[in-house]
Amino acid sequence: MKAAVYRQYGPPDVVRIEDVPKPVPGESDVVVRVVAATLCTADWRLRRPSPAPMGWFMNGFSRPKKIPVLGMELAGTVDSVGAAVSEFKPGERVFGASWRFGAHAEYASVPARSLARIPDRVSFQDAASIPYGGFTALHFLKLAGIRAGQKVLIRGAAGSVGSAAVQLAKHFGAHVTGVCSAANVELVRLIGADGVIDYNHDDCTSAGPVYDIVQDTIGGFGYRRARRILKRGGVFIDAGPGFASLFIGPWLRWTGRGNVIGTVARGGREALEVLARLVAEGKFKPVIERRYPLADVVEAHRHAESGHKKGNLVIDVAMVPMSARAAR
Ligand SMILES: NC(=O)c1ccc[n+]([C@@H]2O[C@H](COP(=O)([O-])OP(=O)(O)OC[C@H]3O[C@@H](n4cnc5c(N)ncnc54)[C@H](OP(=O)(O)O)[C@@H]3O)[C@@H](O)[C@H]2O)c1
């Protein structure tokens, strides 16, 4: 089968299309015939790697050893299942995300627990774009205890996580302000933000203590700045990259110095089903900026790494058979 393989860390062009053996399902796995994948932030971060220690920990110190094919999110049809998998049958439309990666290929082996069925009327491309941004936004907003009527600020509102967070916060009944560049003001309004701040013209920290939740999906904002605009008891979600988000937040919370949430977002089938239902009902629409054929995956890496993509980048891996297409 064709796959986008990387055998050394580095810039986008370390990724090459090669012929590799088709995966065989482990006992609890499903082999998915991939129709659409995405190029998400986790993919380019693991390719560089960035932050380096995290990449080395996940995929080997001097070169990629465990994960030769990137692609965390995918949607496609079930090709075959492991002996212990009873919930999926060949031909069914499924989507999901896995830390095993491997979706930038014609077939990928995914743990069954990381997959859910794609509802009718939801396309493979929309389904593939649900998990990364959707899981992260849902996980953090729920941890922050979001409630109707609250005021929420999302920094990085045009990205994959940010665009999902804007829509899900609106779904929970919050009043949402998004922070992005001028180029994305219209997009952020279109997906439901009540207010938009262009970070090149206005300082989002000048508002005073008006927000119940401040979410940073860029990194580097810090609790000290967030505190200026948070109401008493407000929550700072530090969803940016790096160790600061993973360790400083929990430490501030543990020592009672700040109401900060910073962890690795998680979500299994239940979260996938919740998010897919919202998409099917038209309450959440994953933003897709561009679609690339698998052969152009290097271009997609370049664009994602720029830090200015809008929502999600879809990698079209296979032509869809008529019988497996979404109903719309
Ligand atoms: N903790 C976790 O579990 C977890 C899970 C998933 C992702 N993350 C992290 O979340 C971050 C966001 O990921 P993503 O996939 O959503 O990124 P992305 O899709 O690449 O989005 C980046 C967005 O940030 C915006 N941006 C750049 N500089 C900005 C600034 N100074 N102020 C406001 N917006 C700015 C860009 O919009 P403009 O072009 O308008 O600037 C762009 O749309 C990543 O660093 C990722 O590592 C963490």
PDBQT file of the ligand as one rigid body, heavy atoms in Angstrom, charges set to zero:
ROOT
HETATM    1  N1  LIG A 401      -2.970  20.000  25.717  1.00  0.00    +0.000 N 
HETATM    2  C1  LIG A 401      -3.512  19.243  24.783  1.00  0.00    +0.000 C 
HETATM    3  O1  LIG A 401      -4.000  18.141  25.050  1.00  0.00    +0.000 OA
HETATM    4  C2  LIG A 401      -3.549  19.735  23.366  1.00  0.00    +0.000 A 
HETATM    5  C3  LIG A 401      -4.317  19.040  22.428  1.00  0.00    +0.000 A 
HETATM    6  C4  LIG A 401      -4.356  19.517  21.117  1.00  0.00    +0.000 A 
HETATM    7  C5  LIG A 401      -3.609  20.652  20.791  1.00  0.00    +0.000 A 
HETATM    8  N2  LIG A 401      -2.849  21.263  21.730  1.00  0.00    +0.000 N 
HETATM    9  C6  LIG A 401      -2.051  22.441  21.384  1.00  0.00    +0.000 C 
HETATM   10  O2  LIG A 401      -2.937  23.472  21.000  1.00  0.00    +0.000 OA
HETATM   11  C7  LIG A 401      -2.261  24.317  20.101  1.00  0.00    +0.000 C 
HETATM   12  C8  LIG A 401      -3.187  24.680  18.980  1.00  0.00    +0.000 C 
HETATM   13  O3  LIG A 401      -3.305  23.598  18.096  1.00  0.00    +0.000 OA
HETATM   14  P1  LIG A 401      -4.128  23.776  16.760  1.00  0.00    +0.000 P 
HETATM   15  O4  LIG A 401      -4.040  22.484  16.050  1.00  0.00    +0.000 OA
HETATM   16  O5  LIG A 401      -5.441  24.344  17.036  1.00  0.00    +0.000 OA
HETATM   17  O6  LIG A 401      -3.225  24.854  16.004  1.00  0.00    +0.000 OA
HETATM   18  P2  LIG A 401      -3.464  25.458  14.560  1.00  0.00    +0.000 P 
HETATM   19  O7  LIG A 401      -4.653  24.834  13.937  1.00  0.00    +0.000 OA
HETATM   20  O8  LIG A 401      -2.168  25.449  13.860  1.00  0.00    +0.000 OA
HETATM   21  O9  LIG A 401      -3.911  26.957  14.882  1.00  0.00    +0.000 OA
HETATM   22  C9  LIG A 401      -3.093  27.953  15.089  1.00  0.00    +0.000 C 
HETATM   23  C10 LIG A 401      -3.984  29.205  15.060  1.00  0.00    +0.000 C 
HETATM   24  O10 LIG A 401      -3.400  30.094  15.959  1.00  0.00    +0.000 OA
HETATM   25  C11 LIG A 401      -3.607  31.387  15.489  1.00  0.00    +0.000 C 
HETATM   26  N3  LIG A 401      -2.598  32.275  16.057  1.00  0.00    +0.000 N 
HETATM   27  C12 LIG A 401      -1.267  32.277  15.836  1.00  0.00    +0.000 A 
HETATM   28  N4  LIG A 401      -0.690  33.232  16.612  1.00  0.00    +0.000 NA
HETATM   29  C13 LIG A 401      -1.692  33.804  17.331  1.00  0.00    +0.000 A 
HETATM   30  C14 LIG A 401      -1.759  34.826  18.330  1.00  0.00    +0.000 A 
HETATM   31  N5  LIG A 401      -0.657  35.473  18.721  1.00  0.00    +0.000 N 
HETATM   32  N6  LIG A 401      -2.955  35.138  18.875  1.00  0.00    +0.000 NA
HETATM   33  C15 LIG A 401      -4.082  34.500  18.498  1.00  0.00    +0.000 A 
HETATM   34  N7  LIG A 401      -4.093  33.532  17.547  1.00  0.00    +0.000 NA
HETATM   35  C16 LIG A 401      -2.909  33.191  16.984  1.00  0.00    +0.000 A 
HETATM   36  C17 LIG A 401      -3.565  31.288  13.994  1.00  0.00    +0.000 C 
HETATM   37  O11 LIG A 401      -4.480  32.211  13.505  1.00  0.00    +0.000 OA
HETATM   38  P3  LIG A 401      -4.010  33.574  12.833  1.00  0.00    +0.000 P 
HETATM   39  O12 LIG A 401      -3.536  33.193  11.455  1.00  0.00    +0.000 OA
HETATM   40  O13 LIG A 401      -5.269  34.374  12.872  1.00  0.00    +0.000 OA
HETATM   41  O14 LIG A 401      -2.894  34.129  13.669  1.00  0.00    +0.000 OA
HETATM   42  C18 LIG A 401      -4.028  29.855  13.718  1.00  0.00    +0.000 C 
HETATM   43  O15 LIG A 401      -5.316  29.832  13.189  1.00  0.00    +0.000 OA
HETATM   44  C19 LIG A 401      -1.015  23.584  19.644  1.00  0.00    +0.000 C 
HETATM   45  O16 LIG A 401       0.108  24.219  20.166  1.00  0.00    +0.000 OA
HETATM   46  C20 LIG A 401      -1.167  22.190  20.191  1.00  0.00    +0.000 C 
HETATM   47  O17 LIG A 401       0.065  21.642  20.553  1.00  0.00    +0.000 OA
HETATM   48  C21 LIG A 401      -2.806  20.843  23.016  1.00  0.00    +0.000 A 
ENDROOT
TORSDOF 0
